[in-house]
């Protein structure tokens, strides 16, 4: 089992009070789901969450504002899927649950039109985002939202660009290795594969995505070469947290929140998150008539139609490149700058641990 499954299994065991599958019941899973509504939204991000008792975690949640309690529907749905996987693993290992009737009825129900579930940025908003000093000249490494002349090529610079021009998930892009950047062929591409930094969402998530010409124009391949020459393995080494279990995307999120607030103050209230850049990519291809199966091959959305999925190969790189070429260019006004790495990357410095917050 991967780390997420192990984490949810340990939490479930702490909840029911034993680790014997034969004594587990469907009712235990249903009661466990009820518990998830009582947990802090940020549950699992602190090492203390993995050692505290259930009562301690719930007590901490009760002291929080209501909007900070209860796992998000998407997270809850993922937990239920993981519970189903855990039950199946136990069964095939010879330790079946006492009774199990599935998790379909325990998943959060979707409300309204699915198109309204995730907000997406408009092209004008994306253009506004790339008007920040991060891409046009800042006052320095620690003052990257203040206007100046310095442009640093790091995760803050590249990840929003990659999100709109390859449509990949945040963690997929954050956890890329330099060895997964194919830049020695006719058509450079990202290879999304399982690696030692992060896993992929599912089997079909393993795929190749062409590197958009706009990324090439802005110096992405030179950035990759600079990191290789510096002896790095990760595309974004500064995102490797002191705690190995911390997702690299969570480290990047601190900077993203500040960029979004600076460029688009209402975006958070409107539900526009980093994932919304991926939705922009998908929507703009759709509006230009790119076939659904090609968009799904690029973004890793399952093909429900048998002719689209099971009986056909993924779209070739040239086909994907043609699909991505129809995207608007909200970065057309950006000028390429000589590659400049941040000091932490140049000096191979490990990311410092966060100071532990004191309890009030």
N, C-alpha and C positions, 0 to 999 in steps of 0.2 A: 504494500500500500504506500501511496505517496504521503507527504507530510500533512496535507489537508485531511486525508482520510484518517490518518493516525490521530490527528488533533481532535476530530469530531468523535472518533471512537473513544478516546480517553475522556472527553467531556460526557459522553453518554454513560460510560461506566461509572463516573463520579456521580452522575444523576441517579442511576438506578441502585447504586450501592454495591454492585458485585460485577464480576466479569465472566459469568457462566452463561453462554448463549442459550443453553437448553431451558433456562429459567426466564429468558426474555420473552415478552409478550407484545402483541400489536398495540395493546393499551399503553405499554411503556413508551413506544415511539410517539403515540398521540400525546401523551403527557409531556414528552420531551419537546415536542413542537410548541406546546403551551409555554414551556420554560423559555424558549428562544424569544418570545415576545417580551420577556421581562429582562433580557440581557442588555447591557449598554451597546449602542450601535458600534462602538469601536472595540467590542470584545475580541480578544485574540491578538491584539497588537502589542500588548504588554506581556512581558514574561510572567508577571504575577498572575495573569489570567489563567495560566496553565498549572498553577499550584494552589491557588485559593480554593476554598470550599464553595460549593454551589450557593450556600446561604450567604457567604461573604460577597460573592459576585452580585447576587440579587440585592443585597443590602446596599451595595455601592450604587447600583442602578436606581434604587429608590431615592437616593439623594440627588440625582441628576434631574435637569429639566425634562419634561415629557418628550420633547422633540429629539432628545439624545438617547432615548430608550427604545428597544425593539429593533430586531434585525430587519434590514430592508427586504422587500418581497423577493428580489433577485437572489439575495444571500440566503434567505430562508429556503427558496426553491433548490438552491445548490446543496444546502445541508440535507434536504430530504433525498436528493439524488445520491449523495454520499452515503446516507444511511442505507439506501437500497443496495448500493454496491457492497457495503460492509456485510449486510445480511447474506448476500450471494457468496462472498468470499468465505464466510464462516460455513455456509452450507457445503461448498465444494471441498472445504478442508476437513469435513466430517463432523462439524459442530453446528448443526442447524438450530435456528431459533425455535423456541417452544411452539409458537404459532406466528405466522406472518402473512398479511393480506395485501402487501404492497403499500406504496406511498402516494398513489395517484390522488386519492381523496384528501391527502394531507398537504398537497401543494397549494400555495396561494393562488387564488383565482384572479385572472386578469380581468380588468374592468375597462369598458369602452373600446374604442378603435385602437388596434395594436400600433397604428401609426402615431398615436398620441403618447405612447409609453415613454419614448425617449425624445427629448428636444434635440434639435440640431441647429447649428449655426447657419446663418445666411452667408452668402459669399461676401457681402459688404462687411459683416462682422468679422469674418476671417481676415479680410484685408486690413481692418482696423487693428486686429491683434498683431499682425506682422508690421504694424507701424511703430511698435514699441522699440525703445533703445536697444533691446537685446539683439535685434537684427540690423539696426541702423547706426549704432554707435552709442556706447554707454560711458559712464564716468569711471568705470573700473570693475574689477571682479566683485567687490562687495557692494557696488552701486550700479548694478546692471539695469535698474529701472530709471536711472538718472541720465539725462542726455549728455553725451560726450563724444569721443572719437574712437573708443576701443570696442572692437567686436571680438568676443571670445567664442570659440567653437566647442561647445560642450552639449550636455543633454538638453539644457534649456533652449539652446539654439536649434538643435536638430530634431528633437522628438515631435514638436508640433508640425514641423515641415513633413516629417515622415508620415505622421498620422493622416494628413490630407492627401498625400501623394502615393501612399501604398495601402491605406485603409486597414492596416493591421491593428491588433489590440495593443493596449498600452504595454502590458507585460511582455508581449511578443517582441516588440521593438526595443524595450528597455534591456531585455536579457540577451540580445544578439551577441554572438561572438564574432571577432574579426574573421575567423575562418569560415563564417557563414555569409560573408560578403563575397560573391563571385564577381570580380571586376577584371578578369583577364580574358574574357570572351567578347564576342561581338555585341552581346546584349547583357550588360551588368544586371545582377539580380540579388535579392535577399533570399536566403534559404532558411525558412522557418522550420527548425528541427528541435527535437528534444536535446537538451544539453545539460551540463552540470550546474548551470545557474538557475534555470527555470524549466518547467514542463510546458506542454501545450494543452489546450483545452480538450482536444479529442484527437482521434487518429487522423481525420481529414485535415486537421490544422497543419499537418506537415505539408509544406508546399513551397513553391518558388514564386516570387513576385518581382517583376522588373523594377529596376531603379529608375524612377521618373527623370526625364531630361532636366527638369528644373532643379532637382537635387544635384545632378551632375554640374549644372551651370554654376550653382552656388558653392561648389567645392567639396561635395561629400566624398568623392573618391580620393581627393588630396588629404582630407581629414583621416580617412581610413589608412592611407599610406603613412601619415605622420604618427598614428598610434602604433602601427606595426614597427616602424623604425625606432619607436621608443620602448619596444619590448612588451607591449600590452597584449592581452588576450581578449578583453572585453571591449565592445564598441563604446560603452560608457562606464569606464572603470570607477568614476567618482560616485556612481550610484550603488556600489557594493557596500552595504551597511556593516557596521561593526557586529551586529547580531545576524548571523547567517540566515536565520529564518525570516528576516524582514524582506518582503518583496521589493525589488529594485524600483518598481513603479510607485510604491509608497514613499520612497526617498525622493523621487522626482516630484511627487505631488505637492510638496511644500512650495517649490518654486512655481509650479503651474498655478496654484491657487492665487499667488501674488500677481502673476502675469494676467490671469483672467480678470481679477479685480481691478487692475490698473487700466486695462484696455476696455473692458465691458462690465461696468459696475453692476448691471442688472442681470447678468448672465446666471449667477448662482441662484437667484430667486426664481428665474425662469427655467431652472432645471437643466441648464446647459453645462455639461461636464466635459472632461477630456475625451471621453468616449463619443461625444457628439461630433467631434472632428471626423471620426470614422463614418458616422452617419452622413456627414456632408459629402464625403467621397462617394458613398454608395448612391445617395440621392442624385448627385450631379451626373453620374454615369447613367443612371436610369432616365433622367430628363433628356439626355442626348441619345437615347435609344439603344444603349448597350444591353444585350440580351441578359435575362436574369441568370442563366446558368454560367455565363462568363463572369458576371459580378460575384456570384457565389463562389466561384473558384478562386477569385482574387481575395475576397474577404473571409473565406472559410465559413460560408453558410451552407448547411446541408441541403442537397438537392432532393426534394421530396419526390419529384417525378422520376420514375425508373429509367426512362429514356435519357433524361438529363444527367443522371447520376451513375447508376450501376453499370449501364451498358455503354458508357462513353468515358474516354480519358479526360483528365483535366485539360483546360485550354492551354495551348502552347504559349511560350513566353511572348512570341511575336503577337499573338492574338490578345494577350493581356495588355501588352504595351500599347496596342492600338486602342483598346478600351480606355486605358488611363490617359491617353493623349487627348481625349475629348474634355477632360476636366478644365474648368476655368483656371486662370493663373492669378490667384490673389497675391502672389509674391512677385509678380512681374516687375514691380517697382523697386525691388531689392537689388543692391549691387553686391557682387561677390567681393570678398575680402581675403587677404592672405591668411592662411590657417594659423590660428593662435590658440594653443591649448591652455587650459587653466593650470595654475601652479600645482594643485593637488595631483593632477595627471602627469605633468612634466616630472615631478619629484617622486612619483609612485607612492604618494602618502595614503595611508589607510584612513578611511573615514572615522572621525572620533565618535565615541559613544555619546549618546544623549545623556545629559545629567538627569538623574532620577528625580521625578517630581515629588515634593513632599505632600503628604496627605494634609488636608485642611483640618 
